[in-house]
Amino acid sequence: MQAAPVRATAIPSFTTALRAVESLLMSSGQRTARRNAWTSVLEDRRRAKDRVEAERVLEQTPAPRL
């Protein structure tokens, strides 16, 4: 007797599931606006992180002698 073949179905990621629900509930324009807004949030966070790092570097740099 042979064992039945096992079928593996990939479980969608949370992001994939969320996008599927989003596509059902929102029009295309709203989805684009939401994604653009999230991209802006991520970019703002990156710039803030870069700004903090630049401030640290400037604080550690000795002042020039006159």
C-alpha positions as CSV (number, residue, x, y, z in Angstrom):
1,M,0.0,0.0,0.0
2,Q,1.4,3.4,-0.9
3,A,0.8,6.6,1.0
4,A,-1.3,9.3,-0.6
5,P,0.7,12.1,-2.2
6,V,1.0,15.2,0.0
7,R,-0.1,18.5,-1.5
8,A,1.5,21.6,0.0
9,T,-0.4,24.8,-0.5
10,A,1.4,27.9,0.4
11,I,-0.3,29.9,3.1
12,P,-0.5,33.6,2.0
13,S,1.5,36.0,4.0
14,F,-0.3,38.6,6.2
15,T,0.7,41.3,3.6
16,T,-0.8,39.3,0.8
17,A,-4.0,38.7,2.7
18,L,-4.3,42.3,3.7
19,R,-3.9,43.5,0.1
20,A,-6.6,41.1,-1.0
21,V,-9.0,42.5,1.6
22,E,-7.9,46.0,0.7
23,S,-8.6,45.4,-3.0
24,L,-12.1,44.2,-2.1
25,L,-13.0,47.2,0.1
26,M,-11.3,50.1,-1.7
27,S,-11.2,51.5,-5.1
28,S,-7.9,51.6,-7.0
29,G,-7.4,55.3,-6.3
30,Q,-7.7,54.8,-2.6
31,R,-5.3,51.9,-2.6
32,T,-2.7,54.0,-4.5
33,A,-3.2,56.9,-2.1
34,R,-2.8,54.6,1.0
35,R,0.4,53.1,-0.5
36,N,1.8,56.5,-1.3
37,A,1.1,57.7,2.2
38,W,2.8,54.7,3.7
39,T,5.8,55.2,1.4
40,S,6.0,58.8,2.6
41,V,5.9,57.7,6.3
42,L,8.7,55.2,5.7
43,E,10.8,57.9,3.9
44,D,10.2,60.4,6.7
45,R,11.4,57.9,9.2
46,R,14.5,57.2,7.2
47,R,15.3,60.9,6.9
48,A,14.8,61.4,10.7
49,K,17.1,58.5,11.4
50,D,19.7,60.0,9.0
51,R,19.3,63.4,10.6
52,V,19.9,62.0,14.1
53,E,23.0,60.1,12.8
54,A,24.4,63.3,11.2
55,E,23.9,65.2,14.5
56,R,25.8,62.6,16.4
57,V,28.7,62.8,13.9
58,L,28.8,66.6,14.0
59,E,28.8,66.5,17.9
60,Q,31.8,64.2,17.9
61,T,33.7,66.3,15.4
62,P,36.1,68.7,17.1
63,A,35.6,72.4,16.5
64,P,38.1,74.0,14.1
65,R,40.8,76.1,15.7
66,L,40.8,79.8,14.6
